[in-house]
């Protein structure tokens, strides 16, 4: 199994609850709604207006031994005590497996950096808490992370959420990773070599600086 995040934006006031119902089928075959499909209640993202709701759903990596299939989902929302239903949305899932660890269980990208003599001083997995809460967990209180806005491509979905939800940039960085799944801390004089080793999808996005009286993460 692996996970996908699905979003809903309240288009009108008074919506009490939103639930996603989903199932899957082989490519080219319609959805079969048996009444026993998976379901998940969406959680409201704090400080969003109109409300943005999200749910993390689990779907299979393979279906009948194939790594491509269709995911079908619809939303059920409650307003004034009455259930209402969205259309059914279908999308193709290509669950190609990427080997992130080697046979000894070590992360392949980091192993490549180690083999090249790169000093990896820290790694931060940017999950809940976004870019503001996760990086400080890997360095002492005497330093801070200064992240340069515009130094990496922010996926369009985050721009849509911010625009429709009227969310501040500070709150977006506190909730989402904005396209930065993992941050590596390496010596500045090795950063260009790291980019050469990792290739596309890696960027220099900031630096570690003395913290002083400021916050632990500064996005400028």
MIDOSE-1310 file (N, C-alpha, C; in nm, 2 decimals, decimal comma, always signed):
residues 220
xxxx	+0,08/-0,12/+0,00/+0,00/+0,00/+0,00/+0,09/+0,13/+0,00; +0,03/+0,23/-0,06/+0,10/+0,36/-0,04/-0,01/+0,47/-0,03; +0,03/+0,59/-0,01/-0,07/+0,69/+0,03/-0,08/+0,81/-0,07; -0,19/+0,86/-0,08/-0,22/+0,98/-0,16/-0,30/+1,08/-0,07
xxxx	-0,27/+1,21/-0,09/-0,35/+1,31/-0,03/-0,45/+1,37/-0,12; -0,58/+1,38/-0,07/-0,68/+1,43/-0,15/-0,74/+1,56/-0,08; -0,77/+1,66/-0,16/-0,81/+1,79/-0,10/-0,96/+1,82/-0,15; -1,02/+1,90/-0,06/-1,15/+1,95/-0,09/-1,15/+2,10/-0,04
xxxx	-1,22/+2,19/-0,12/-1,23/+2,33/-0,08/-1,38/+2,36/-0,07; -1,42/+2,40/+0,05/-1,57/+2,44/+0,06/-1,60/+2,55/-0,03; -1,69/+2,53/-0,12/-1,74/+2,63/-0,21/-1,85/+2,71/-0,16; -1,91/+2,67/-0,05/-2,02/+2,75/+0,01/-2,01/+2,73/+0,16
xxxx	-2,07/+2,82/+0,24/-2,07/+2,81/+0,39/-2,17/+2,70/+0,43; -2,15/+2,66/+0,55/-2,24/+2,57/+0,61/-2,22/+2,42/+0,59; -2,11/+2,38/+0,53/-2,08/+2,24/+0,51/-2,03/+2,18/+0,64; -2,09/+2,08/+0,69/-2,06/+2,03/+0,82/-1,95/+1,92/+0,82
xxxx	-1,95/+1,84/+0,71/-1,86/+1,73/+0,71/-1,84/+1,69/+0,56; -1,72/+1,64/+0,53/-1,69/+1,59/+0,40/-1,62/+1,46/+0,41; -1,66/+1,36/+0,34/-1,60/+1,23/+0,34/-1,57/+1,19/+0,20; -1,45/+1,12/+0,18/-1,41/+1,07/+0,05/-1,44/+0,92/+0,05
xxxx	-1,50/+0,87/-0,06/-1,52/+0,73/-0,08/-1,45/+0,69/-0,21; -1,38/+0,58/-0,20/-1,29/+0,55/-0,32/-1,28/+0,40/-0,33; -1,25/+0,36/-0,46/-1,23/+0,22/-0,50/-1,14/+0,22/-0,62; -1,11/+0,11/-0,67/-1,01/+0,10/-0,79/-1,06/-0,01/-0,88
xxxx	-1,00/-0,01/-1,00/-1,04/-0,11/-1,10/-0,92/-0,12/-1,20; -0,92/-0,23/-1,28/-0,82/-0,24/-1,38/-0,84/-0,13/-1,49; -0,73/-0,10/-1,56/-0,74/+0,00/-1,66/-0,85/-0,03/-1,76; -0,93/+0,07/-1,80/-1,03/+0,05/-1,90/-1,16/-0,01/-1,84
xxxx	-1,17/-0,04/-1,72/-1,29/-0,10/-1,66/-1,36/+0,00/-1,57; -1,49/+0,01/-1,56/-1,56/+0,11/-1,48/-1,55/+0,07/-1,33; -1,57/+0,17/-1,25/-1,57/+0,14/-1,10/-1,69/+0,06/-1,06; -1,67/-0,03/-0,97/-1,77/-0,11/-0,91/-1,80/-0,07/-0,77
xxxx	-1,91/+0,00/-0,75/-1,95/+0,05/-0,62/-2,04/-0,05/-0,55; -1,98/-0,12/-0,45/-2,05/-0,23/-0,39/-2,11/-0,19/-0,25; -2,08/-0,07/-0,21/-2,12/-0,03/-0,08/-2,02/-0,07/+0,03; -1,91/-0,13/-0,01/-1,80/-0,17/+0,09/-1,67/-0,10/+0,05
xxxx	-1,68/+0,01/-0,03/-1,56/+0,07/-0,07/-1,49/+0,15/+0,05; -1,37/+0,19/+0,03/-1,30/+0,26/+0,14/-1,35/+0,40/+0,16; -1,34/+0,45/+0,28/-1,39/+0,59/+0,30/-1,30/+0,65/+0,41; -1,29/+0,78/+0,41/-1,21/+0,86/+0,50/-1,27/+1,00/+0,51
xxxx	-1,29/+1,05/+0,64/-1,34/+1,18/+0,66/-1,22/+1,28/+0,65; -1,25/+1,39/+0,57/-1,15/+1,49/+0,55/-1,13/+1,58/+0,67; -1,01/+1,62/+0,70/-0,98/+1,71/+0,82/-0,96/+1,85/+0,77; -1,01/+1,95/+0,84/-1,00/+2,09/+0,80/-0,86/+2,13/+0,83
xxxx	-0,80/+2,20/+0,72/-0,67/+2,26/+0,74/-0,68/+2,39/+0,82; -0,61/+2,41/+0,93/-0,63/+2,53/+1,01/-0,61/+2,66/+0,94; -0,69/+2,76/+0,98/-0,67/+2,90/+0,93/-0,69/+2,91/+0,78; -0,78/+2,84/+0,72/-0,81/+2,85/+0,58/-0,95/+2,90/+0,56
xxxx	-0,96/+3,00/+0,47/-1,09/+3,06/+0,44/-1,10/+3,09/+0,29; -1,19/+3,03/+0,21/-1,28/+2,92/+0,25/-1,20/+2,80/+0,30; -1,27/+2,71/+0,37/-1,21/+2,60/+0,43/-1,15/+2,50/+0,33; -1,02/+2,46/+0,36/-0,96/+2,35/+0,28/-0,96/+2,23/+0,37
xxxx	-1,00/+2,12/+0,32/-1,00/+1,99/+0,39/-0,91/+1,89/+0,32; -0,85/+1,80/+0,39/-0,76/+1,70/+0,33/-0,78/+1,57/+0,40; -0,75/+1,47/+0,32/-0,75/+1,33/+0,38/-0,63/+1,25/+0,31; -0,57/+1,17/+0,38/-0,47/+1,08/+0,33/-0,53/+0,94/+0,31
xxxx	-0,53/+0,89/+0,19/-0,59/+0,76/+0,16/-0,49/+0,66/+0,13; -0,51/+0,54/+0,16/-0,42/+0,43/+0,13/-0,48/+0,35/+0,01; -0,39/+0,33/-0,09/-0,43/+0,25/-0,21/-0,32/+0,15/-0,24; -0,35/+0,04/-0,31/-0,26/-0,06/-0,33/-0,15/-0,02/-0,43
xxxx	-0,03/-0,08/-0,41/+0,08/-0,05/-0,50/+0,06/-0,13/-0,63; +0,00/-0,25/-0,62/-0,03/-0,33/-0,74/-0,17/-0,37/-0,73; -0,23/-0,39/-0,85/-0,36/-0,45/-0,86/-0,36/-0,57/-0,96; -0,39/-0,69/-0,91/-0,38/-0,81/-0,99/-0,24/-0,82/-1,05
xxxx	-0,14/-0,79/-0,98/+0,00/-0,80/-1,02/+0,05/-0,69/-1,12; -0,04/-0,59/-1,15/+0,00/-0,49/-1,24/+0,02/-0,36/-1,16; +0,12/-0,28/-1,21/+0,15/-0,15/-1,14/+0,07/-0,03/-1,19; -0,02/-0,05/-1,28/-0,11/+0,05/-1,34/-0,25/+0,01/-1,32
xxxx	-0,33/+0,10/-1,27/-0,48/+0,08/-1,26/-0,55/+0,21/-1,25; -0,68/+0,21/-1,23/-0,76/+0,33/-1,21/-0,81/+0,34/-1,07; -0,80/+0,47/-1,02/-0,85/+0,50/-0,89/-0,98/+0,58/-0,91; -1,09/+0,55/-0,85/-1,21/+0,62/-0,86/-1,25/+0,68/-0,72
xxxx	-1,29/+0,80/-0,71/-1,33/+0,85/-0,58/-1,44/+0,96/-0,60; -1,52/+0,97/-0,50/-1,62/+1,08/-0,50/-1,63/+1,13/-0,35; -1,69/+1,25/-0,34/-1,70/+1,31/-0,21/-1,85/+1,31/-0,17; -1,87/+1,29/-0,04/-2,00/+1,30/+0,02/-1,99/+1,41/+0,12
xxxx	-2,07/+1,51/+0,11/-2,06/+1,62/+0,21/-2,20/+1,65/+0,27; -2,20/+1,69/+0,39/-2,32/+1,71/+0,47/-2,35/+1,86/+0,49; -2,47/+1,90/+0,45/-2,51/+2,04/+0,47/-2,65/+2,04/+0,51; -2,68/+2,12/+0,62/-2,81/+2,12/+0,67/-2,86/+1,99/+0,70
xxxx	-2,77/+1,90/+0,75/-2,81/+1,76/+0,79/-2,84/+1,67/+0,67; -2,82/+1,72/+0,55/-2,85/+1,63/+0,43/-2,72/+1,59/+0,36; -2,71/+1,47/+0,32/-2,60/+1,42/+0,24/-2,61/+1,46/+0,10; -2,50/+1,51/+0,04/-2,50/+1,54/-0,10/-2,37/+1,48/-0,16
xxxx	-2,38/+1,45/-0,29/-2,27/+1,37/-0,35/-2,21/+1,45/-0,47; -2,07/+1,44/-0,48/-2,00/+1,50/-0,59/-2,00/+1,40/-0,71; -1,96/+1,44/-0,83/-1,94/+1,34/-0,94/-1,83/+1,24/-0,90; -1,82/+1,13/-0,97/-1,71/+1,04/-0,95/-1,59/+1,08/-1,04
xxxx	-1,47/+1,09/-0,97/-1,35/+1,13/-1,04/-1,27/+1,00/-1,06; -1,21/+0,99/-1,18/-1,12/+0,87/-1,20/-0,99/+0,92/-1,25; -0,89/+0,85/-1,21/-0,75/+0,88/-1,26/-0,67/+0,76/-1,27; -0,57/+0,76/-1,35/-0,48/+0,65/-1,37/-0,37/+0,65/-1,27
xxxx	-0,34/+0,54/-1,20/-0,23/+0,53/-1,10/-0,12/+0,45/-1,17; +0,00/+0,50/-1,17/+0,11/+0,43/-1,22/+0,21/+0,41/-1,10; +0,20/+0,30/-1,04/+0,27/+0,27/-0,91/+0,41/+0,21/-0,93; +0,49/+0,28/-1,02/+0,62/+0,23/-1,04/+0,71/+0,24/-0,92
xxxx	+0,77/+0,13/-0,88/+0,84/+0,13/-0,75/+0,98/+0,19/-0,77; +1,02/+0,28/-0,69/+1,16/+0,34/-0,69/+1,24/+0,28/-0,58; +1,35/+0,22/-0,60/+1,43/+0,16/-0,49/+1,51/+0,27/-0,41; +1,45/+0,31/-0,30/+1,51/+0,42/-0,22/+1,61/+0,36/-0,12
xxxx	+1,61/+0,23/-0,10/+1,71/+0,17/-0,01/+1,79/+0,06/-0,09; +1,91/+0,03/-0,05/+1,99/-0,07/-0,11/+1,96/-0,20/-0,03; +2,04/-0,31/-0,07/+2,01/-0,44/-0,01/+2,04/-0,44/+0,14; +2,12/-0,34/+0,19/+2,15/-0,34/+0,33/+2,06/-0,24/+0,40
xxxx	+1,96/-0,19/+0,34/+1,86/-0,11/+0,40/+1,90/+0,04/+0,41; +2,01/+0,08/+0,34/+2,05/+0,22/+0,35/+2,00/+0,30/+0,24; +1,96/+0,42/+0,26/+1,90/+0,51/+0,16/+2,00/+0,53/+0,04; +1,96/+0,50/-0,08/+2,05/+0,49/-0,19/+2,11/+0,63/-0,22
xxxx	+2,03/+0,74/-0,22/+2,09/+0,87/-0,25/+2,20/+0,91/-0,15; +2,17/+0,88/-0,02/+2,27/+0,92/+0,08/+2,39/+0,83/+0,07; +2,37/+0,70/+0,04/+2,49/+0,61/+0,02/+2,58/+0,66/-0,10; +2,52/+0,71/-0,20/+2,59/+0,77/-0,31/+2,68/+0,89/-0,27
xxxx	+2,62/+0,97/-0,18/+2,69/+1,08/-0,13/+2,80/+1,04/-0,04; +2,78/+0,94/+0,04/+2,89/+0,89/+0,13/+3,00/+0,83/+0,05; +2,96/+0,75/-0,05/+3,07/+0,69/-0,14/+3,15/+0,80/-0,21; +3,09/+0,91/-0,23/+3,17/+1,02/-0,30/+3,24/+1,11/-0,20
xxxx	+3,24/+1,07/-0,07/+3,31/+1,15/+0,03/+3,24/+1,27/+0,08; +3,10/+1,28/+0,05/+3,03/+1,40/+0,10/+3,00/+1,38/+0,25; +3,01/+1,49/+0,32/+2,98/+1,48/+0,46/+2,83/+1,52/+0,48; +2,74/+1,43/+0,51/+2,60/+1,46/+0,54/+2,59/+1,48/+0,69
xxxx	+2,56/+1,61/+0,72/+2,56/+1,65/+0,86/+2,42/+1,63/+0,92; +2,32/+1,62/+0,84/+2,18/+1,60/+0,89/+2,08/+1,58/+0,78; +1,97/+1,52/+0,81/+1,86/+1,50/+0,72/+1,73/+1,53/+0,79; +1,64/+1,61/+0,73/+1,51/+1,64/+0,78/+1,40/+1,59/+0,68
xxxx	+1,32/+1,50/+0,73/+1,20/+1,46/+0,65/+1,09/+1,56/+0,68; +1,04/+1,63/+0,57/+0,95/+1,74/+0,59/+0,81/+1,68/+0,58; +0,75/+1,65/+0,70/+0,61/+1,60/+0,70/+0,52/+1,70/+0,78; +0,44/+1,65/+0,87/+0,36/+1,74/+0,95/+0,44/+1,84/+1,02
xxxx	+0,39/+1,97/+1,01/+0,47/+2,08/+1,07/+0,54/+2,15/+0,96; +0,55/+2,09/+0,84/+0,60/+2,16/+0,73/+0,75/+2,21/+0,74; +0,78/+2,32/+0,67/+0,92/+2,36/+0,67/+0,96/+2,44/+0,80; +0,86/+2,47/+0,88/+0,89/+2,55/+1,00/+0,93/+2,46/+1,12
xxxx	+0,86/+2,34/+1,14/+0,88/+2,26/+1,26/+0,98/+2,15/+1,24; +1,00/+2,10/+1,12/+1,09/+1,98/+1,10/+1,24/+2,01/+1,10; +1,29/+2,11/+1,03/+1,43/+2,13/+1,03/+1,50/+2,15/+1,16; +1,43/+2,23/+1,25/+1,50/+2,25/+1,38/+1,52/+2,12/+1,47
xxxx	+1,46/+2,01/+1,43/+1,47/+1,89/+1,51/+1,61/+1,83/+1,48; +1,68/+1,87/+1,38/+1,81/+1,80/+1,35/+1,93/+1,89/+1,38; +1,91/+2,01/+1,43/+2,03/+2,09/+1,46/+2,02/+2,16/+1,60; +2,13/+2,20/+1,66/+2,13/+2,26/+1,79/+2,06/+2,39/+1,79
xxxx	+2,02/+2,44/+1,91/+1,94/+2,56/+1,93/+2,03/+2,69/+1,89; +2,16/+2,67/+1,88/+2,24/+2,78/+1,85/+2,24/+2,82/+1,70; +2,18/+2,74/+1,62/+2,18/+2,77/+1,47/+2,04/+2,77/+1,42; +2,02/+2,83/+1,30/+1,89/+2,84/+1,23/+1,91/+2,80/+1,09
xxxx	+1,80/+2,77/+1,02/+1,80/+2,75/+0,88/+1,74/+2,87/+0,81; +1,81/+2,92/+0,71/+1,76/+3,03/+0,63/+1,73/+2,97/+0,49; +1,61/+2,97/+0,46/+1,56/+2,91/+0,33/+1,53/+3,02/+0,23; +1,58/+3,01/+0,11/+1,56/+3,11/+0,01/+1,44/+3,09/-0,07
xxxx	+1,34/+3,17/-0,06/+1,22/+3,16/-0,13/+1,25/+3,17/-0,28; +1,19/+3,09/-0,37/+1,22/+3,09/-0,51/+1,33/+3,01/-0,56; +1,40/+2,94/-0,46/+1,52/+2,86/-0,50/+1,48/+2,72/-0,55; +1,35/+2,68/-0,54/+1,31/+2,55/-0,59/+1,17/+2,57/-0,65
xxxx	+1,12/+2,48/-0,74/+0,99/+2,50/-0,80/+0,88/+2,44/-0,70; +0,79/+2,53/-0,66/+0,68/+2,49/-0,58/+0,57/+2,43/-0,66; +0,53/+2,30/-0,64/+0,43/+2,24/-0,72/+0,30/+2,32/-0,73; +0,24/+2,33/-0,84/+0,12/+2,41/-0,86/+0,01/+2,39/-0,76
xxxx	-0,01/+2,26/-0,71/-0,12/+2,24/-0,62/-0,11/+2,32/-0,49; +0,01/+2,35/-0,45/+0,02/+2,44/-0,33/-0,01/+2,58/-0,36; +0,02/+2,63/-0,48/-0,02/+2,76/-0,52/-0,17/+2,77/-0,53; -0,24/+2,67/-0,58/-0,38/+2,66/-0,58/-0,45/+2,67/-0,44
xxxx	-0,39/+2,59/-0,35/-0,44/+2,59/-0,22/-0,43/+2,72/-0,15; -0,32/+2,79/-0,17/-0,29/+2,92/-0,11/-0,39/+3,02/-0,17; -0,40/+3,02/-0,30/-0,49/+3,12/-0,36/-0,63/+3,10/-0,33; -0,69/+2,98/-0,34/-0,83/+2,96/-0,31/-0,86/+2,97/-0,17
xxxx	-0,77/+2,92/-0,08/-0,79/+2,92/+0,06/-0,75/+3,05/+0,13; -0,69/+3,14/+0,05/-0,64/+3,27/+0,10/-0,56/+3,25/+0,23; -0,46/+3,17/+0,21/-0,37/+3,13/+0,32/-0,24/+3,21/+0,31; -0,19/+3,25/+0,42/-0,07/+3,33/+0,42/+0,05/+3,24/+0,39
xxxx	+0,16/+3,30/+0,34/+0,28/+3,22/+0,31/+0,34/+3,16/+0,43; +0,33/+3,23/+0,55/+0,38/+3,17/+0,67/+0,30/+3,04/+0,71; +0,17/+3,05/+0,70/+0,09/+2,93/+0,74/+0,11/+2,82/+0,64; +0,13/+2,85/+0,51/+0,15/+2,74/+0,41/+0,28/+2,67/+0,45
xxxx	+0,39/+2,74/+0,49/+0,51/+2,68/+0,52/+0,50/+2,60/+0,65; +0,41/+2,64/+0,74/+0,39/+2,57/+0,86/+0,31/+2,44/+0,85; +0,23/+2,43/+0,74/+0,15/+2,31/+0,72/+0,20/+2,21/+0,62; +0,26/+2,26/+0,51/+0,30/+2,18/+0,40/+0,45/+2,19/+0,38
xxxx	+0,50/+2,09/+0,30/+0,65/+2,09/+0,27/+0,68/+2,17/+0,14; +0,57/+2,21/+0,07/+0,59/+2,30/-0,05/+0,68/+2,24/-0,16; +0,69/+2,11/-0,16/+0,77/+2,04/-0,26/+0,90/+2,00/-0,22; +0,94/+2,03/-0,09/+1,07/+1,98/-0,04/+1,05/+1,87/+0,06
xxxx	+1,06/+1,75/+0,01/+1,03/+1,63/+0,09/+1,14/+1,60/+0,19; +1,27/+1,62/+0,15/+1,38/+1,59/+0,25/+1,48/+1,70/+0,23; +1,53/+1,75/+0,34/+1,64/+1,85/+0,34/+1,77/+1,78/+0,39; +1,88/+1,80/+0,31/+2,01/+1,75/+0,36/+2,09/+1,87/+0,40
xxxx	+2,16/+1,85/+0,51/+2,26/+1,95/+0,55/+2,40/+1,90/+0,52; +2,47/+1,98/+0,43/+2,60/+1,94/+0,39/+2,69/+2,06/+0,39; +2,82/+2,05/+0,40/+2,91/+2,16/+0,40/+2,89/+2,25/+0,27; +2,90/+2,38/+0,29/+2,88/+2,47/+0,17/+2,97/+2,44/+0,06
xxxx	+3,09/+2,40/+0,08/+3,19/+2,38/-0,03/+3,16/+2,25/-0,10; +3,07/+2,17/-0,05/+3,04/+2,04/-0,11/+2,90/+2,05/-0,18; +2,83/+2,16/-0,17/+2,69/+2,16/-0,22/+2,68/+2,14/-0,37; +2,77/+2,20/-0,45/+2,77/+2,18/-0,59/+2,79/+2,04/-0,63
xxxx	+2,88/+1,97/-0,56/+2,91/+1,83/-0,59/+2,79/+1,75/-0,56; +2,71/+1,78/-0,45/+2,59/+1,71/-0,42/+2,49/+1,72/-0,54; +2,47/+1,84/-0,59/+2,38/+1,86/-0,70/+2,42/+1,77/-0,82; +2,55/+1,77/-0,85/+2,60/+1,69/-0,96/+2,58/+1,54/-0,94
xxxx	+2,58/+1,49/-0,81/+2,56/+1,35/-0,79/+2,41/+1,32/-0,79; +2,32/+1,40/-0,73/+2,18/+1,37/-0,72/+2,11/+1,41/-0,85; +2,15/+1,50/-0,92/+2,09/+1,54/-1,05/+1,96/+1,61/-1,04; +1,87/+1,59/-1,13/+1,74/+1,66/-1,14/+1,66/+1,63/-1,01
xxxx	+1,59/+1,73/-0,96/+1,51/+1,71/-0,84/+1,58/+1,75/-0,71; +1,70/+1,80/-0,72/+1,78/+1,85/-0,60/+1,81/+1,99/-0,62; +1,80/+2,07/-0,52/+1,83/+2,21/-0,53/+1,90/+2,26/-0,40; +1,98/+2,37/-0,42/+2,04/+2,44/-0,30/+1,93/+2,54/-0,26
xxxx	+1,87/+2,52/-0,14/+1,76/+2,60/-0,11/+1,79/+2,70/+0,01; +1,91/+2,69/+0,07/+1,93/+2,78/+0,18/+2,06/+2,74/+0,25; +2,08/+2,79/+0,37/+2,20/+2,77/+0,45/+2,17/+2,76/+0,60; +2,26/+2,71/+0,67/+2,25/+2,71/+0,82/+2,33/+2,83/+0,87
xxxx	+2,27/+2,91/+0,96/+2,33/+3,04/+1,01/+2,32/+3,04/+1,16; +2,40/+3,13/+1,23/+2,38/+3,15/+1,37/+2,24/+3,19/+1,40; +2,18/+3,14/+1,50/+2,04/+3,17/+1,53/+2,02/+3,31/+1,60; +2,10/+3,34/+1,69/+2,08/+3,47/+1,77/+1,95/+3,47/+1,84
xxxx	+1,87/+3,58/+1,83/+1,74/+3,59/+1,89/+1,63/+3,56/+1,79; +1,66/+3,52/+1,67/+1,56/+3,49/+1,57/+1,50/+3,36/+1,58; +1,40/+3,33/+1,49/+1,34/+3,20/+1,48/+1,43/+3,09/+1,43; +1,40/+2,96/+1,45/+1,48/+2,85/+1,41/+1,48/+2,83/+1,26
xxxx	+1,38/+2,88/+1,19/+1,37/+2,87/+1,04/+1,32/+3,01/+0,99; +1,40/+3,06/+0,89/+1,36/+3,19/+0,83/+1,35/+3,16/+0,68; +1,23/+3,19/+0,62/+1,21/+3,18/+0,48/+1,21/+3,32/+0,43; +1,31/+3,36/+0,34/+1,32/+3,50/+0,30/+1,32/+3,50/+0,15
